[in-house]
Amino acid sequence: MNNFFKIFLFFAIGLTIASCTKNDSSATVALRDYNVQYASDIDSIDKYIDTHYIESVDSDFNITMAKIPVGGSQLSVRLQQDYPLTFKMVQNDAHDVNYKVYYMKLREGVNESPTAVDSVYVSYKGNLLTDGQFDYSESPVWFQLQSVVAGWGEIIPLLKTGTYDTTEGPNPTTFANFGAGVMFLPSGLAYYNQIPSAYIPSYSPLIFSFKLKSQRFRDHDRDGVLSKDEVSPTVVGQKPADYDSDGDGVANYYDIDDDGDRYMTKNEIHKNPNGSIIFEDTDGDGIPNYLDPDNH
């Protein structure tokens, strides 16, 4: 794996991260208008998926794409139906851009899907639109999705993990039935004006193929409520980063006292013997104690 993708400490809780990490020490170039750059990126991506075809997908879901030769009869990535190309629209308010992100599911997976605030265990390969490869790891690596390029947190949660068996020997874990996919990222959801290595020019759209072997639901503030669940019960599709129930400027998934009553959240919830959480509501007002400053 390339040297520019190294393990570093993230936040006080600190988990190990590798590859695809947006590194603050990367070189940068002058900042371009996001909408102008996105228009260029999506044009380049559209041309790629119209001029390339899927050359092979092996039994372990490693995919190879190649340029359609002059006069070739191969179906383009867009037109082939073995692994239908689809897309997700991603609104980025900071960029004022509604990004179109193409992706393919090579296999859905059979187990759990992570969320954008969780950790994933993936094998992956990264390519430029020139077909040049800039990174690769067949051995799975743990990543915090919040600490890698933004596009990963949008697309990887659309797939599921698989199953695994543990045995004795040099390769003790065997994964099966895992989700596998490909994503085509505009530079605004990748490194944008950063130059993380000599292999990735600034403003490069990127192609990642990946296999989602396992995942971990995170609890950033260690209060007993999983970060993915620290959202408003009345707002559909809300992201944890947007939920601050006590208005103290700290999103609940980072806030050890969600209702600002000076009683730690972890002391205002209880767990059943099976590990499920009991959200007590002492005064019966429909607001669990850990979100109600009048009860603890």
C-alpha positions in Angstrom: 0.0 0.0 0.0 1.3 3.5 -0.8 3.2 5.3 1.9 1.0 8.4 1.8 -1.9 6.3 3.3 -0.7 5.8 6.9 -2.3 5.1 10.2 -3.0 8.2 12.4 -5.0 9.2 15.4 -8.5 10.5 15.0 -10.3 12.4 17.7 -9.7 11.7 21.4 -11.3 8.2 21.2 -8.7 7.3 18.5 -9.2 4.4 16.1 -6.7 3.3 13.4 -7.3 4.6 9.9 -5.4 3.8 6.7 -5.6 4.6 3.0 -8.0 6.9 1.2 -7.6 9.3 4.2 -7.9 12.9 3.5 -4.6 14.1 4.8 -4.3 17.7 6.1 -0.6 17.7 5.3 -1.2 16.9 1.6 0.0 19.5 -0.9 -2.8 21.6 -2.4 -3.3 23.9 -5.4 -5.4 27.0 -5.9 -9.1 26.4 -5.0 -11.5 26.3 -8.0 -15.2 27.0 -8.1 -16.9 23.7 -7.0 -19.8 23.9 -9.5 -17.4 24.6 -12.4 -15.2 21.7 -11.4 -18.1 19.4 -10.9 -19.3 20.0 -14.4 -15.9 19.0 -15.7 -15.7 16.0 -13.5 -19.1 14.6 -14.4 -18.4 15.1 -18.1 -15.2 13.1 -17.7 -16.9 10.3 -15.7 -19.8 10.1 -18.3 -17.3 9.8 -21.1 -15.4 7.0 -19.2 -18.5 4.9 -18.6 -19.6 5.3 -22.2 -16.2 4.3 -23.6 -15.2 1.5 -21.2 -16.6 -2.0 -20.7 -16.4 -4.6 -18.0 -13.6 -6.9 -19.1 -14.0 -9.4 -16.2 -15.4 -9.9 -12.8 -13.7 -13.0 -11.2 -15.1 -15.4 -8.6 -13.9 -13.1 -5.7 -15.5 -10.0 -7.3 -12.3 -8.3 -8.5 -13.4 -6.2 -11.5 -11.4 -5.1 -14.5 -12.6 -2.4 -16.9 -11.0 -1.6 -20.2 -11.5 0.9 -23.0 -13.7 -0.3 -25.9 -11.4 -0.7 -28.9 -12.2 1.1 -32.2 -14.9 -1.0 -33.9 -15.4 -3.1 -30.8 -18.8 -4.6 -30.0 -18.5 -4.6 -26.2 -21.3 -3.1 -24.3 -20.2 0.0 -22.3 -20.3 0.2 -18.5 -23.5 2.2 -18.9 -25.3 -0.2 -21.3 -24.3 -3.6 -19.9 -26.9 -5.1 -17.6 -24.9 -7.8 -15.7 -24.1 -5.2 -13.0 -26.5 -2.3 -13.7 -25.0 1.2 -13.4 -27.1 3.4 -11.1 -26.4 6.7 -9.2 -27.1 8.5 -6.0 -27.5 12.3 -5.7 -25.5 13.8 -2.9 -26.2 17.3 -1.8 -23.2 19.0 -0.4 -24.2 22.3 1.2 -20.6 23.4 1.9 -19.9 23.1 -1.9 -23.4 24.2 -3.0 -23.3 21.3 -5.3 -25.7 18.4 -5.9 -23.3 15.6 -6.9 -24.3 12.7 -9.1 -22.4 9.6 -8.0 -22.5 6.6 -10.2 -22.0 3.2 -8.7 -22.5 -0.5 -9.4 -23.3 -3.3 -7.1 -21.4 -6.4 -8.1 -23.0 -8.2 -5.1 -25.3 -6.8 -2.5 -24.1 -8.8 0.6 -26.3 -10.6 3.0 -25.7 -9.2 6.5 -25.6 -5.6 7.9 -25.1 -2.3 6.3 -22.9 0.3 8.0 -23.8 4.0 8.2 -21.6 6.9 7.3 -20.5 7.3 11.0 -19.3 3.7 11.3 -16.2 1.7 10.6 -15.7 -0.7 7.8 -13.4 -3.6 7.0 -12.8 -3.5 3.2 -10.5 -4.7 0.4 -10.3 -2.1 -2.3 -8.6 -0.8 -5.4 -8.3 2.8 -6.6 -8.0 4.0 -10.2 -7.9 7.2 -12.1 -10.0 7.8 -15.2 -6.8 7.2 -17.2 -7.0 3.6 -15.9 -3.9 4.1 -13.8 -4.0 2.4 -10.5 -3.0 4.5 -7.5 -3.7 2.2 -4.5 -4.7 -1.4 -3.8 -5.2 -3.6 -0.8 -6.5 -7.2 -1.3 -6.1 -7.7 2.5 -9.0 -6.0 4.2 -8.2 -2.8 6.1 -10.3 -1.0 8.8 -11.5 2.5 8.0 -13.6 5.0 9.8 -15.9 6.3 7.1 -15.8 9.8 8.5 -12.0 9.9 8.0 -11.8 8.9 4.4 -12.9 10.6 1.2 -16.5 11.7 1.5 -17.8 9.5 -1.4 -17.0 6.3 0.6 -19.5 7.3 3.3 -22.2 7.8 0.6 -21.8 4.6 -1.3 -20.4 1.9 0.9 -23.5 2.0 3.3 -25.6 1.0 0.3 -24.1 -2.5 0.5 -24.0 -5.1 3.2 -21.4 -7.2 4.9 -21.3 -11.0 4.5 -20.5 -14.0 6.6 -17.2 -15.4 7.9 -15.6 -18.5 9.3 -12.6 -18.7 11.6 -10.1 -21.5 11.3 -6.6 -22.3 12.4 -3.7 -21.4 10.1 -2.1 -18.4 8.5 -5.4 -17.1 7.2 -7.7 -17.5 10.1 -10.8 -15.7 8.8 -12.6 -16.6 5.5 -15.2 -14.1 4.3 -18.1 -15.0 2.0 -21.3 -13.5 0.6 -19.9 -10.0 1.3 -21.0 -6.9 -0.7 -18.9 -5.8 -3.5 -19.2 -2.7 -5.7 -17.6 0.1 -7.7 -18.0 3.9 -7.3 -17.1 6.7 -9.6 -16.4 9.8 -7.5 -16.3 13.4 -8.6 -13.2 15.2 -7.2 -15.4 17.2 -4.8 -16.2 13.9 -3.0 -12.6 12.8 -3.2 -9.4 14.9 -2.7 -10.5 17.9 -4.7 -7.5 20.4 -4.8 -5.3 18.2 -2.6 -2.4 16.3 -4.0 -2.1 13.3 -1.6 0.6 11.7 -3.6 2.4 11.8 -6.9 -0.1 9.2 -8.2 -3.2 11.4 -7.7 -3.2 14.8 -9.5 -5.3 17.5 -8.0 -9.0 17.7 -9.1 -9.0 14.0 -10.1 -12.3 12.0 -10.3 -11.6 8.6 -8.8 -12.8 5.0 -9.3 -12.9 2.7 -6.3 -13.8 -0.9 -6.4 -14.3 -2.4 -3.0 -15.4 -5.5 -1.0 -17.2 -4.9 2.3 -16.0 -7.7 4.5 -17.2 -6.5 7.9 -18.3 -3.4 9.9 -18.6 -2.0 13.4 -21.3 0.3 14.6 -19.5 3.1 16.5 -20.4 5.0 19.7 -18.3 8.1 19.4 -19.1 9.5 22.9 -19.3 6.1 24.6 -22.6 6.9 26.1 -24.2 3.6 25.3 -26.3 4.9 22.3 -24.8 4.0 18.9 -23.9 7.0 16.9 -26.1 5.9 14.0 -29.1 6.1 16.4 -28.3 9.6 17.8 -30.8 11.3 15.5 -34.2 12.9 16.0 -37.0 10.4 16.2 -39.2 12.8 14.2 -36.9 13.7 11.3 -36.6 11.1 8.6 -33.2 10.6 7.1 -31.4 12.9 9.5 -27.7 12.6 9.8 -26.1 12.3 13.3 -24.0 15.4 12.6 -27.3 17.5 12.3 -28.8 16.5 15.7 -28.0 18.6 18.7 -31.0 18.1 21.1 -29.8 20.6 23.8 -28.5 23.2 21.4 -25.1 23.4 23.0 -23.2 23.3 19.6 -22.2 19.7 20.1 -24.0 17.0 18.1 -25.5 14.3 20.3 -23.2 11.6 18.9 -20.2 13.5 20.3 -22.1 14.9 23.4 -21.8 12.9 26.7 -24.8 14.9 28.1 -27.4 15.0 25.3 -30.0 17.0 27.2 -27.7 19.4 29.0 -29.0 18.5 32.5 -25.5 17.7 33.8 -26.3 14.0 34.1 -24.3 11.9 31.7 -26.4 10.2 29.1 -24.9 6.8 29.9 -26.4 7.1 33.4 -29.8 8.0 32.1 -30.3 4.8 30.0 -30.2 1.1 31.0 -29.7 -2.1 29.2 -31.6 -5.4 29.1 -29.6 -8.6 29.7 -29.5 -9.1 25.9 -27.8 -5.7 25.5 -30.7 -3.8 24.1 -31.2 -0.3 25.5 -34.1 0.7 27.8 -34.9 4.3 27.2 -36.7 5.2 30.4 -39.3 8.0 30.4 -40.0 8.8 34.0 -42.6 11.5 33.6 -44.4 9.8 30.7 -44.2 12.8 28.4 -42.9 10.8 25.5 -39.4 12.1 25.8 -36.8 9.6 27.1 -34.9 10.8 30.2 -31.6 11.1 28.3 -33.1 13.7 26.0 -35.3 15.4 28.7 -33.5 17.9 30.9 -36.4 17.8 33.5 -35.9 14.1 34.2 -32.8 12.0 35.1 
